[in-house]
Amino acid sequence: MAISNPEATNLNTTSDDGNPQTTITDRLPFSPIKLQKLPHLTDYLPTLQTFTNPLDQNEFYHSSSDFYISPTDVVLRQIVIDISGTFSSPSPHLAYHRAGPRKQMYFDPSKVKAAIVTCGGLCPGLNTVIRELVIGLWEQYGVRQIFGIIAGYRGFYSMEPMHLNPKLVHHWHKIGGSVLQTSRGGFDLDKIVNAIQNRGFNQVYIIGGDGTMRGAVKIFEEIRHRKLNIAVAGIPKTVDNDIGIIDRSFGFQTAVEMAQQAINAAHVEAESAVNGIGFVKLMGRSTGHIALHATLSSRDVDCCLIPENEFYLEGKGGLFEFLGQRLKENGHAVLVVAEGAGQDMIPRTDAQKEERDESGNPVFLDVGGWLKSELIKWWARDHPGELFTGEVHRSHIHDTCSPCKCYRQLVLYASGTLGNSWGYGRVYWICLWSY
């Protein structure tokens, strides 16, 4: 939907004596707002009963006047605008529904039966998210039927769910991996939705990456097709921090911290050798945020290669010329590369071009090993001196770690819980943390 903005008035500030102090702008240009409508259970179940938020009945809770979120509250994607008014034909501003607690809900907490599932790869903080979901549903909303689905999507129809409660999960934020276990594949839409329906789940929380979220959308669409009173929340899991509309995704800062250990090891190794070059390969299939932030945090890295920027190896201004110059200046160098960088430069067989993992993603070749091999060839051809190369591979090690302490300072985890309770059929749920 598009929401137009009326013409803005002049905005001025004045000093205490009434004299003009600062003219901010003569005109505040603001284009229409484009808001994506979220599916709601009432779209196909218009007679659903509403319930008052149970927080209002909590004798120890006293909400502020603006605590509850209005359905019309939105968050703009673009927060910087040109107040000069000189730009032409502005496109509509994109906006997203604001997450948070609502005064009225569409689920009776005493009748909620919630399911939580983790799918795909590991990520620091997975157990923290599960823990906070359980505690939030239990303590804030009074939900007593909370279940963990074992081993990903296939667990809906092939395994018995685990009954969860705050006492069971109280220490999970200190544990790496996923206590519920996870897996790739196993997505059978009819079996999954049949299991959800037969087991009586009416709130489903799905934690995973791109492929998992595509599956969550299909599950919701099938639920809508069957006109079931079931809400689905998709909780995006990406250690790469590659969702542009949030500040930071869970697991990212832990990954950056763990990457420091690999960089430090590579630096010590390179510094201890004649013409030593330390290689560090980090996670980052399509984005190099972990590699970039780890590089900026370390201050020991000479060059960082990320998928977003192209590079070339030989010739003036090439990578090898740069590394050779650093060896002349410092006697050593450290190179950090994201796993997705330079993939189109690595020779592949026809079979390798077609190879896919269980989630349908192209299988990446080892860019670290390829760079090391090419560098050794280049050095042997054009340089008489010796060269020491070492590679420290930390591509997925930090996935298994427990989250760093900043992720335990959870401020607001409950956007998905609140969205499901308010009746959104499908919510892309974000964790907000304090740092």
N, C-alpha and C positions, 0 to 999 in steps of 0.2 A: 504494500500500500504506500501511497505517497502523501505526505503531510506538508502543506504549504505554510510558509512563515509570513506573517504580515510585515509590511514595510517598517523598518526600525526607525526610531526617533533619534534625534541628536543626543549624544552622550557627552557631558562635560562634568568636570569636577571643579569645585571652588574651594577657596581657603575660608577660614573662619570669618574674615572681614567682608566676605561676599564678593571679592574680586576673583576673576577667573584664574585658576591655578594651572590646569592642564586640560587641553582639548584632546580627548582620546580619539574621537573620530566624528566626522560629520554624518556618517552613514555606516551602518553595520550590515554588510552584505551577507545574506544567508540563503542558500538555495533550499529547495524542498527536501524533505527527509524521506528516504526510501526505507521502509521498515518491512522486514520479512515476517509474515504472519507465522506464528508457531501453531502446529496442530494441537487441538485441545479435545479432550474426551467428549465435551458437549457438542462438538461438531457432528458427531454421529449418535450421541446419547444425550439428547437435549433435556431430558427430565431428571438428570442426576441431582441428588440431594446435596446440599452444602452443609459444612460443619464449621463451628468456630474453632480457631486455632487453639489447641490445648495449652499453649503457653499462657493464655489469659486465665486459666484455672490454676496456674502454679503460684502458690502463696509466696514463694521466694523470688518470684520474677516480677519486675516492675519495668514495663516497657516505656521508652520515651515516645513523645508525640509523633515522631516521624519514623518509628521503628518499622512498621509494616510497609511493604512495597506496593505501590499502586500498579495495576495492570498496564497503565499507560506510561509508566516510567521506562525510559530507554537510555542507552549509552551510545554516544556517537563514536563511530570508528575513527573519524578524522577530528582531532582536537585542535589543529592549527588551521586558521583561516586568514585570508588576506583582507585586511580592513580598509585597504586603499580604494576598493571598488573598481580597480582598473582591469580586473580579469574579465574574460568574456565567456559567456554561456556556461556557467558553472553546472556541473552534473549534480544530481541529487546526492545529498549526504547519506551514507549508509548508517543505519542504526540497528541496535540489537536490544531485545527485551532485557531489562535489568533483572538479575537473579536476586532472590531474597525471600524472606517470610511474607506470606499473605495473611490477611485477617480471616478470610474464608477459605476453607479447604473442601475438596471433593472426595475425601476418604475418611471414613471413621477409623481412627487409629486402632481401636479394639478389633477391627475386622481386617486390618492390613496383614498380608502375608508377603514379605519381601524376599527377593532372591538377589544375590550378589555373585557376579562371575568375573573372572579375569581371563583374558585371552591373549594369544600372541606371545611376544618376547617379554623378558623381565625388564624391570625398571626400578631404581631406588624409590622407595616411598609407596610401593604397591600395598604393603600391609598397613601402612599408616592410613591410606585412603579407606581400606576395608574397615579398619578399627573405628575411624571417625564416623563412617556411615552407620555402623552398628550402634555406637554410643549415642549418636544424634537421634536415630530412630527410636532407641530405647528410652533415653533420658528426657529428650525434649518433646517427643511425640507420643510416648507411651506404647510404642509398638513392641509386642512380645514374640511375634512369629517372624524371625529373621533367619534366613538360611544361606549358606555358602554353597555354590555349585562347584563341584570338584572337576578339575582338569579341563576347563574351557567349555566351549559350546557343546561338545559331545557329552559333557557331564549332565546336561539337562535330561537326556534320555537314556543314559547308560550307567549312571551311578547314583547312589543315594546321597541327597544333600546333607550338609553338616549344619546342625542347629547352632546358631551363634548367639552369644550374649556378652555383655560388658566384662564379666569375670573371665571368660575364655579369651577375649581379645585384648585384655588390658596391657599386655607387654608386647603386642605384635609390632608396634612402631619401632622396636629395637631390633627387629629381625629382618634380614635381607630376603630377597626372592619373593615368592608368593606362597603363603601357608595353604591357600586353597588350591595350589598347583595351577598350571596353565598349559596350554597346548595350541598348536596351529592346526588349522583345518577342522574337520569334524562337523562342518556346518551343514545340517540337513534341516531345511526350514520347516517342513511339515512335522517332523519328529520333535523339533524344539518347541514349536508353538503348541503342539498337542500336549507335550509334557508340562509346559507352563500352565495350560488350561486344566489338565487333569490333576495337577498337584495343588491347584488353587492359588497360585501366585497372582497377585494383582499389582505389585510394583516390582519392576525388574531393573537392576542397576548393572550395566555392562561396561567394564573397564578394558580398554584396548586401543589399538592404533587404527590406521586407515582401513585395513581390511575388516577389522572387528566392527568399526563404525558402519561400514557398508552393510555388514550383516545385521547390525542393530536396526538400521533403517528398514531392511526387508522384514525383520520380525515385527516392527511396528506396523508396517503396511499390511501384513497378514492379519495382525490383531484388529486393525481398523476394518479390514475386509470382513472379518468374522463378527464385527461389532461387539467386541469384548471390552469389559470395563477393566482394562489393564494399562498402566502407564509404563513407559520405557524411558530410562535415562541413559544416555551414552556419555561415559566419562572418558574424555580423550587422554590417552597415555602416549606421550612422546618425550623421551629423554633428550631429544634434539632441540626442544624449545622452539619448534617451527610452526606454531600457531600464532599468526600475526596479531590477533585481537586480544591477547592476554599478556600480562607482564612476564610471567614465567610459568612453565609447566613443571609438574612435580617430577623430581629426579634429576633435573638439569644441574642444579648447583652441586649436588653430590657427585655427578659425573665430572664436572669441572674440577672439583677438589681431588678426586681420585686421579684425574689426568695429570695433576701436578707431580704425583709420585713417579709416573712414567717419564715425564719431562726431566725431573731432577736426576733420575737414573741415567738417562741418555746424556745429560749434560756432564755428569761426573765421568762417564765412560769416554765421551769425546775429548774432554779436557785432559784426560790421563794418557792420551795417545798422541803420536806424531801425526799431524794432519788428520785428526779424528773427526768424523761426522756421525752424530747420533740421530737415528731415525725413530720417530714416534708416530704410530698410526692410531688414530682415535675414531670413535663412532661419528657418523654423519653421512648418511646416504645421499640426501639431496640438499642438505644445509650443513654448513660448517660452524655452527654456533659453539659447540663444545670445543672444537679445535681453536677457534678464534678467542674465546673467553679464557681458555687455559693458557694460550700464548700471551695474552695481555696480562694475565695474573702472574705468570712465571717471570717474565723479563729476561729469561735465559735463552729464548728462542730467536734464531736468526731469520727463519723463513717459515711461513704458514701457508699451506695450500688448501683451499676449500672449493667445494663444487660450484659455488656461485661465480668464481672468477677463473677464466681460462689462463693457461700458462703454456710455455714451450720450453724445451730442454736446452737446446744448443743454439749458438749464435749470439750476437750482440744483444744484451738485455735478457738473455735466457737464464733459466734456473741454474744450470751448471756453471755458467760464467760468474753468476752472483756468489755461489758457494765457493768457487775457486778464489774469488776476491776476499771473502771472509776468512778463508784459510790463510791467505797471505797476511791479513791484518791481525788475526787473533790466534792462529794456529789450530783452531777447532771451530766447529759449527754444529748447530742443532736444527733439524728440520722436522716440523710437525705437519702431518698430512691427514685430512679427513678421508675416510674410506671411500667416499664417493667422488673424490677429486680425480681428474684425469682418466676416468674410466673409458672415455671415447678414444684415448690415445693408445691404450694397451691392445696389442694384436690379439684377436680372438679367432678361434676356429668356428665353423658354421654351427657346430653343436653347442659351443659355449654361448653363441649369440642367442640361441633359443632356450637356454637353460633358465628355469624358474624355481624359486623356493616354494614351500608349501602354501605360502600366502599369495603366490602369483607374482611376486616381485622378481625382477631380473637378478641373477646371481652375480655379485661383484667379484672381480678378480683382485688379487693382492697388489694394490697400488704401491705399498711400501716395498715389497720385494722387487717389483718391476723397476721402481726408481733406483733402488740400490744397485740392481744389475746394470742398468743403463749408465749410471754414474761411474761404476767401476770400468766399464768399457770406454767411456769418454776419457777418463783419467789415464788409463793405460795407453791410449792412443796419442794423447797430446801432452802428457806430463811425465817427466822422468822420475820424480820422487815417489815415495811410498804413500799409500792412502789407507787409513783404517776406517772401516764402516761397521757400525753396529746398528741393530734394529731392536727396539723395544716395542713389542706388540701389546697394546692394551685396548683392543677394539671393543670388547664386550665385558671385560673384567668388572667394570664398575656397575654393571647391571645387577650383579649378585650381592652388592654391598647393602648394608643397612643405611638408611638415609642419614645425612648429616644433621646436626642438632637444629639447624635453622628450620628444617621441615617438621620438627616436633613442636614448634611454636605456631600451632595452627590457629588462625584467626577466624576464618570462615570457610568451612569445608562444604557447607550444606546446600549449595545451590541446586544440586540434583535432588536431594531429599525434599527440599521446599518446592521445587518445580513439579515433582511427581505428586506431592500432596495436594498441590493446587490444581492438578488435573491436566497438566500439559501431557500430551500423548508422547512426545519425543523431545527431550531436552539435551542439548550438548552442554555438559556440565563441567565447570572449571573449578579447580581448587585455588583459593586465594590464601596466600601465606604471609606471615610477617617475616622480615629479614633483619 
